[in-house]
């Protein structure tokens, strides 16, 4: 359905004792990126388990699709499972 949606993605990363760089974002139709949160070595406050979340309004048209993405550099492990991570989208108008 064409309209504006609110998409939310939350992920958990375990960084161990060495802070890393990681980012989450959305990609529409495998081409257009909508960036959200980036946690870098200079701004990361905790080693260990860390949660980051992105919530963005994105306008979609008929047959558009959206994918959540995450990158990790330097250090960190993705925590898998529904208790650690979630993604949702709601049509708002």
Secondary structure, DSSP 8 states (H G I E B T S, - for coil): --EEEEEEEEEEEE-TTS--EEEEEEEETTTEEEEEEEE-TTT---SSEEEEEEEEEEEE-TT--EEEEEEEESS-EE--STTT-EEEEEE--
